[in-house]
């Protein structure tokens, strides 16, 4: 039998309505799981078991009265550390941050609380969210439940570890270059980077989104129905829309599907990953999709320009700190950011301009297709003490060539497990859709859940 801590959010919601499980019973089961796994995984920040128990009791009373607040009432969940919750400091993963309690909930936190979700904890992240790992000068490095010698990925590191280990079914991450999809791929999860502006964030920034990290497409869909609700604090968000957040599988027959195996720059795709992603495409083809190749479209100038702009931004933020706080930044991030000090205003502008160049290239390359399939990452999870797959601040973004274009273009993109390497590490398939077609991406992912072989048991 499935343990209570491993039940999906959809299953829990049905059990609460039927009265066969209570939020208190479920929360206790999840807390027991956390007690067993957290000393090794180190996925959580600001964990508060008593607060979670109190929220579960309140939810239980609402269900007893027949008055649940919303779709996630009573369901245990976590939020990434950089999503503010009232009264909790937001370190941004770095010891350089002055710890001041947040004055209010950020949009994602407000939405899940309004819906009755049981917040267990925040989840860990690396310094400033700029690593594909759990290394941090503030948090103890998180570990991958599939292989604790490896990183879970990042920057939504703790969220991925928590989801894979069964710390409840719902987790919220953020993504500006792959920070939801990369750890989701390495931990065997469903991780959706929504269309830019679909989920309000505060503070907003170009390319940054918040989205679900779950074990199933249906749970990601359920969470999106809550996260996508409007919030006036995000001046870059999309107009409120009454979308059909249903988890039905898409009809595959007749769809035009692109297969993108060479991004044009960055690390080469490992053979195991290429085989798994190609096999996924063949499953869609056997179901009636028209599968055609997508030509490489990312260039070295694009990736270098983005790196330069982000270095300058990081250097501006870090250099504004008092000297003693600057010294607390993770050395890898400090070394990387120092590269921004040497760049001129013209260099910075040219780097920033590559965002539009990347966006246009991604939209042009994917325009002929209803959806595009690719690896999430060209390589599997590196050691837990590495900052990135290259572990080199001079080459920090060689692994994000499949993910970062869709942050810049604003297209929805999702990671879903499509197999395992010879070493038993999960492989992420990225499904990218047209701009604003978040429900379509989720429905195609739901179709893939029915087409793929049965995934391995959770670790």
Buried (B, 14 or more C-beta within 10 A) or exposed (E): EEEBBBBBBBBBBEBBEEEEBBBBEBBBBBBEBBEEBBEEBBBBBBBBBEBBBEBBBBBBEBBEEEEBBBBBBBBBBBBBBBBBBEEBBBBBBBBBBEEEEBEEBBBBBBBBBBBBBBBBBBBBBBBBBBBBBBBBBBBEBBBBBBBBEBBBBBBBBBBBBBBBBBBBBBBBBBBBBBBBBBBBBBBBBBBBBBBBBBBBBBEBEEBBBBBBBBBBBBBBBBBBBBBBBBBEBBEEBBEEEEBEBEBEBBEBEEBEBBBBBBBBBBBEBBEBBBBBBBBBBBBBBEBEBBBEEBEBBBBEBBBBBBBBBBBBBBBEBBEEBEEEBBEBBBEBBBBBBBBBEEBEEEBBEBBBEBBEBBBEBBBEBBEEBBBBBBBBBBBBBBEBEBBBBBBBBEBBBBBBBBBBBBBBBBBBBBBBBBBBBEEEBBBBBBBBBBBBBBBBBBBBBBBBBEBBEEBEEBB
